[in-house]
Amino acid sequence: MTGGAPIPPGLHVPGPTPLHPEVAAAMAQPLISYRGPEARALLGRIAQGFCDFLGTELQPVLLTASGTGAMEATLANLLSPGDPVLGIGGGQFAERFLGVAEAFGLETRSLDTPWGRAVAPERLRVALRTGPETRAVLLTHSETSTGVLHPLPELVRVVREESDALVLVDAVSSLGGMPLAVDSCDAVFTASQKAWGLPPGMAMVWTSERAAAAERSARLPRYYWSFSRYRDALARGLMPFTPAVPVLFAMEAGLGLMLREGRDAVFRRHAEAAAAARGRLQAMGLRLVADEESASNTVTAAWLPSGVAWPELTRALQQRHGIVLAGGLGQLQGKILRLGHLGWTRARDVHRAADALESCLRGT
Ligand SMILES: Cc1ncc(COP(=O)(O)O)c(C=O)c1O
């Protein structure tokens, strides 16, 4: 979306995002049977839209789930009980990935990373060389809890050089808003409510040929999450279980808008919004959590100034300006604020949120 009115004031969290009017209108279409010819055609257009936008021939598995569902599904489809996996830590969502792995009885190891720092690829190399054999490496691309973008291409290269491990990537808050070579990984998952600018409700997963082989021998139990059920059904233009049909309508509309805007323009818009966020927060005297060179283009986190309490700040922002920012998660709760700039957001929307924040911090 390049022209038109700015998004209405309101949500500036790192997903869900405000909806584009065409996306919102698409959701209001009359429901269709998810087993009929219309659904078959719709699923075909959606799958093609993702292929075109991402520049891949891999077909997405469309799960009726949030991002965590896709995270769980990825592990359940590709691994067996007791498989050793290595995660990167460094934030709420990387820790969640390891937590889900643990819940599934995998042997987890974490490359302890301070929250707010990107993982240095050489540290991953050492961990792979010196540790026990690793079946899968769990990577988070954009760590939404800190605003850090981990150096995914370099991390993937290190895994390929040092091991036969599968590379499983949480791209929940990056895919669609920043470049990511889906084909270079073994599994990549994302969720509708993030950079895709859609309502919550659907998660998308892409898996490689290698992952397909792993899937055939993987022994963790799965039924609702079984990728092969989704793939077999999709080949017949079907979904195995009732999908969130209005979100699929929204998805077709959103992908159409993104394709019309063009992939590079979408990424540039996210980069411009991110630059605006970083510039404005720093100009207010706030210190950013992520270093400039590892800052995500979809979310920016900043330390709260001393003496500023998050509950009061968020209340003032909402009551006086109708602006919703996100607070800190986990160990950063009460210590940081997070400004989301993804989906249809543009730099000028970020400026409006920043104006409100500035006015609240000044106490006016
Ligand atoms: C990087 C990342 N991974 C996973 C999740 C979990 O997604 P969901 O809340 O859709 O389950 C989120 C949500 O913010 C996220 O940002």
The ligand as an ORCA input file, in Angstrom:
! r2SCAN-3c Opt
* xyz 0 1
  C       9.068    -14.731     16.633
  C       7.767    -15.270     17.152
  N       7.621    -16.587     17.260
  C       6.470    -17.137     17.712
  C       5.420    -16.347     18.092
  C       4.183    -16.971     18.591
  O       3.146    -16.692     17.706
  P       1.611    -16.773     18.165
  O       1.418    -15.771     19.234
  O       0.912    -16.433     16.870
  O       1.365    -18.160     18.611
  C       5.525    -14.969     18.002
  C       4.435    -14.086     18.424
  O       4.573    -12.913     18.611
  C       6.721    -14.422     17.509
  O       6.872    -13.115     17.393
*
